[in-house]
Amino acid sequence: MRVTPARGRPVLWTAGEGAGVAALLLFTEEGNTHTAFLDVLAVRPEERRRGVGTALWERVREELLAQGRTSVAAMVDLGGPGQAFAEAIGFENVLPMAWYAQEIPAAAPDRAPRTPGYELLTWHGLVPDDWAPAAAAAHAAMEDAPTGDMDERIQTWTAQRLHTLQQLILDRGGDLSTVAAVTPEGEVAAYTEIVLPDPDGTSALQYDTVVLPAHRGHGLGRAVKRHMAAQAAARHPRLRRITTTVADENGPMRAVNEALGYRRERGVGIFQTKL
């Protein structure tokens, strides 16, 4: 099953008989039609150093120029052939990051952390309509997250946009859960999201974790992430690992993750080139 991306138009290329593949997302959302994201540019190991990757890149570049794009970004593992190739064709690391992993024990505790003045809520699938505006407003707090020198611009969050992007995860067969710390006044003060691409699998991806500026300093980041891990383990008995990326300059979130047992696995970066 093929699911159309919510944020742009995909373009795919193949080289030879499976020698290589490239996948590009041309953003169509307002404010980002000048840029794009290279989801994949991969060459089979036995086909490398034969010009396959360069040929694929030239086809990608031609499409970018034809569509009036002035930049393109990609996530690249550091220290390997991907970084060497990216730098050889003019990409620069504009946002150093790393992958972190948390091991989930077979019997994770399910006791909710104490959050005086806040209630912890868990939503599976789409955020309920009654909470969607407040959740969208909380997503807007991602604007102060590190973005380095990326050309991609943060979009305005609305309840409709939130539901559209969440529905895309569900349409692809994934399982999405959100844990939020909410105030008596109905504000989402903090939240975290987790996605299992395979609901029966052993691995999950931690998406955004955000604490609104007015509510920082109360341990809400740790609380929502700790509660999320316990909830996910109870909902998915086979789950053993949660992975996430954090920008190197995001010291507060790296400290939260370290306190929860996350360990750095490998460096990555958002690489970008101007056309």
C-alpha positions as CSV (number, residue, x, y, z in Angstrom):
1,M,0.0,0.0,0.0
2,R,1.3,3.5,-0.9
3,V,0.3,6.4,1.3
4,T,0.7,9.9,-0.1
5,P,2.9,12.1,2.2
6,A,1.1,15.0,3.9
7,R,3.8,17.6,3.5
8,G,4.9,17.2,-0.1
9,R,5.2,15.3,-3.4
10,P,7.5,12.3,-3.5
11,V,9.7,11.5,-6.5
12,L,11.5,8.1,-6.8
13,W,14.4,6.9,-9.0
14,T,16.1,3.5,-9.5
15,A,19.4,2.7,-11.1
16,G,20.1,-0.4,-13.0
17,E,18.4,-3.6,-11.8
18,G,18.3,-2.6,-8.1
19,A,21.8,-1.2,-8.0
20,G,20.6,2.0,-6.3
21,V,17.6,4.0,-5.4
22,A,16.8,7.7,-4.5
23,A,13.6,9.2,-2.9
24,L,13.0,12.9,-2.8
25,L,10.2,14.8,-1.0
26,L,9.4,18.1,-2.6
27,F,7.7,20.2,0.0
28,T,4.4,21.7,-1.0
29,E,3.5,23.4,2.3
30,E,3.5,27.1,2.4
31,G,6.9,28.6,3.2
32,N,8.9,25.5,2.2
33,T,8.4,25.3,-1.6
34,H,12.0,26.5,-2.0
35,T,13.5,23.4,-0.5
36,A,13.1,19.6,-0.3
37,F,14.3,16.6,1.7
38,L,16.3,13.7,0.3
39,D,14.8,10.7,2.1
40,V,17.0,8.1,0.5
41,L,20.0,7.9,-1.8
42,A,21.4,4.4,-1.4
43,V,23.6,2.1,-3.5
44,R,24.1,-1.6,-3.0
45,P,27.6,-2.2,-1.5
46,E,28.8,-4.3,-4.4
47,E,27.8,-1.5,-6.8
48,R,29.6,1.4,-5.1
49,R,32.5,3.3,-6.7
50,R,31.0,2.7,-10.1
51,G,29.3,6.1,-10.5
52,V,25.8,4.8,-9.5
53,G,25.4,7.2,-6.6
54,T,26.6,10.2,-8.6
55,A,24.2,9.4,-11.5
56,L,21.3,9.2,-9.0
57,W,22.3,12.5,-7.5
58,E,22.4,14.2,-10.9
59,R,18.9,13.0,-11.6
60,V,17.8,14.3,-8.1
61,R,19.6,17.6,-8.8
62,E,17.9,18.1,-12.2
63,E,14.5,17.6,-10.6
64,L,15.3,20.1,-7.8
65,L,16.3,22.7,-10.3
66,A,13.4,22.0,-12.6
67,Q,11.1,22.6,-9.6
68,G,12.7,25.8,-8.6
69,R,14.3,24.5,-5.4
70,T,17.3,26.3,-4.0
71,S,18.3,23.8,-1.3
72,V,17.9,20.2,-0.2
73,A,18.6,18.4,3.1
74,A,19.2,14.8,4.1
75,M,19.9,12.9,7.4
76,V,23.3,11.3,7.1
77,D,25.1,8.9,9.5
78,L,28.5,10.3,10.5
79,G,31.8,8.6,9.9
80,G,30.7,6.3,7.1
81,P,30.4,6.2,3.3
82,G,27.2,8.3,3.4
83,Q,29.0,11.3,5.0
84,A,31.9,11.0,2.6
85,F,29.6,10.9,-0.4
86,A,27.4,13.8,0.8
87,E,30.4,16.0,1.4
88,A,31.9,15.1,-2.0
89,I,28.8,16.5,-3.7
90,G,28.6,19.7,-1.7
91,F,26.5,18.9,1.4
92,E,27.4,20.4,4.8
93,N,26.4,19.3,8.3
94,V,24.1,22.1,9.4
95,L,22.6,20.3,12.5
96,P,24.8,17.7,14.3
97,M,22.7,15.1,16.1
98,A,22.9,11.6,17.5
99,W,20.7,8.6,17.9
100,Y,19.9,7.5,21.4
101,A,18.3,4.3,22.6
102,Q,16.5,3.2,25.8
103,E,16.2,-0.5,26.6
104,I,12.8,-1.5,27.9
105,P,12.7,-4.3,30.4
106,A,10.2,-7.1,30.0
107,A,8.2,-6.0,33.1
108,A,8.4,-2.2,33.0
109,P,6.7,-0.5,36.0
110,D,3.4,1.2,35.3
111,R,3.3,3.6,38.2
112,A,2.6,7.2,37.0
113,P,5.2,9.8,38.0
114,R,4.1,12.5,40.4
115,T,3.4,15.8,38.6
116,P,1.8,18.1,41.2
117,G,-0.5,20.6,39.5
118,Y,-0.7,18.6,36.3
119,E,-2.6,15.5,35.1
120,L,-1.0,12.9,32.8
121,L,-3.2,11.9,30.0
122,T,-2.6,9.2,27.4
123,W,-4.1,9.3,23.9
124,H,-3.8,6.4,21.4
125,G,-4.1,7.3,17.8
126,L,-5.4,10.8,17.0
127,V,-5.5,13.3,19.8
128,P,-9.2,13.7,20.8
129,D,-10.9,16.6,19.1
130,D,-11.5,18.4,22.4
131,W,-7.8,18.4,23.1
132,A,-6.5,18.9,19.5
133,P,-6.3,22.8,19.6
134,A,-4.3,22.7,22.9
135,A,-2.1,20.0,21.6
136,A,-1.4,21.9,18.4
137,A,-0.5,25.0,20.4
138,A,1.9,22.9,22.4
139,H,3.5,21.7,19.1
140,A,4.2,25.3,18.3
141,A,6.7,25.3,21.2
142,M,9.0,23.3,19.0
143,E,9.9,26.6,17.4
144,D,12.7,27.1,20.0
145,A,14.2,23.6,19.3
146,P,17.6,23.7,17.7
147,T,17.4,23.7,13.8
148,G,20.9,24.8,13.0
149,D,21.2,26.5,9.6
150,M,18.4,24.4,8.0
151,D,16.4,26.2,5.2
152,E,13.2,24.3,6.1
153,R,10.9,26.6,8.0
154,I,8.6,25.5,10.9
155,Q,5.0,25.5,9.9
156,T,2.1,26.9,11.9
157,W,0.4,24.2,13.9
158,T,-3.4,23.9,13.8
159,A,-5.7,21.1,15.0
160,Q,-6.2,20.1,11.4
161,R,-2.5,19.9,10.6
162,L,-1.9,17.9,13.8
163,H,-4.6,15.3,12.8
164,T,-3.4,15.1,9.2
165,L,0.1,14.2,10.2
166,Q,-1.1,11.8,12.9
167,Q,-3.5,10.1,10.4
168,L,-0.6,9.6,8.0
169,I,1.2,7.5,10.6
170,L,-1.9,5.4,11.2
171,D,-2.5,5.0,7.4
172,R,1.0,3.5,7.1
173,G,0.1,0.9,9.7
174,G,1.9,2.4,12.6
175,D,0.8,2.7,16.2
176,L,0.9,6.2,17.7
177,S,0.5,7.3,21.3
178,T,0.8,10.6,23.0
179,V,1.3,11.3,26.7
180,A,0.5,14.9,27.8
181,A,0.8,16.8,31.1
182,V,-2.2,19.1,31.2
183,T,-3.3,21.9,33.5
184,P,-6.7,22.3,35.2
185,E,-7.3,25.2,32.8
186,G,-7.0,22.8,29.8
187,E,-3.5,23.7,28.6
188,V,-1.1,21.1,27.3
189,A,2.0,22.0,29.3
190,A,4.2,19.1,28.0
191,Y,3.8,16.1,25.7
192,T,5.7,13.3,24.1
193,E,4.9,11.0,21.2
194,I,5.9,7.4,20.4
195,V,5.4,5.5,17.2
196,L,5.7,1.8,16.5
197,P,6.1,1.4,12.7
198,D,5.2,-2.3,13.3
199,P,2.7,-2.5,16.3
200,D,3.9,-6.1,16.9
201,G,7.6,-5.3,16.7
202,T,10.2,-4.8,19.3
203,S,11.3,-1.2,18.5
204,A,9.6,2.2,18.7
205,L,10.6,5.7,17.7
206,Q,10.2,8.6,20.1
207,Y,9.0,11.6,18.2
208,D,8.7,15.1,19.7
209,T,9.1,15.7,23.4
210,V,8.1,19.3,24.3
211,V,7.7,21.3,27.5
212,L,6.2,24.8,27.1
213,P,8.5,27.5,28.3
214,A,6.1,28.6,31.1
215,H,6.1,25.1,32.5
216,R,9.8,24.2,32.4
217,G,11.7,23.4,35.6
218,H,9.0,21.1,37.0
219,G,10.4,17.8,35.7
220,L,7.6,17.4,33.1
221,G,9.9,16.3,30.3
222,R,11.1,13.3,32.4
223,A,7.6,12.6,33.7
224,V,5.9,12.3,30.3
225,K,8.7,10.3,28.8
226,R,8.9,7.9,31.8
227,H,5.1,7.4,31.8
228,M,5.2,6.9,28.0
229,A,7.8,4.1,28.3
230,A,5.7,2.3,30.9
231,Q,2.5,2.8,28.9
232,A,4.1,1.5,25.7
233,A,5.6,-1.5,27.4
234,A,2.2,-2.4,28.8
235,R,0.4,-1.9,25.5
236,H,3.1,-3.7,23.5
237,P,4.6,-6.6,25.4
238,R,7.2,-7.3,22.7
239,L,8.6,-3.8,22.9
240,R,12.3,-3.8,24.0
241,R,13.8,-0.6,22.6
242,I,12.9,3.1,22.1
243,T,15.1,5.2,19.9
244,T,15.2,8.9,19.3
245,T,17.4,11.7,17.8
246,V,18.5,14.8,19.8
247,A,20.5,17.7,18.5
248,D,24.0,18.0,20.0
249,E,23.2,21.6,21.2
250,N,20.0,20.5,22.9
251,G,21.6,20.1,26.3
252,P,18.4,20.0,28.4
253,M,16.8,17.2,26.4
254,R,20.1,15.2,26.4
255,A,20.1,15.5,30.2
256,V,16.5,14.2,30.4
257,N,17.3,11.3,28.2
258,E,20.4,10.4,30.1
259,A,18.5,10.4,33.4
260,L,16.0,8.0,31.8
261,G,18.6,5.6,30.7
262,Y,19.0,6.5,27.1
263,R,22.5,5.8,25.7
264,R,24.1,7.4,22.6
265,E,24.4,5.0,19.7
266,R,25.8,6.9,16.8
267,G,26.2,10.3,15.4
268,V,24.1,11.7,12.6
269,G,23.5,15.1,11.1
270,I,21.1,17.1,8.9
271,F,23.2,17.8,5.8
272,Q,22.2,20.5,3.4
273,T,23.4,21.9,0.1
274,K,22.4,25.0,-1.8
275,L,21.7,24.7,-5.5
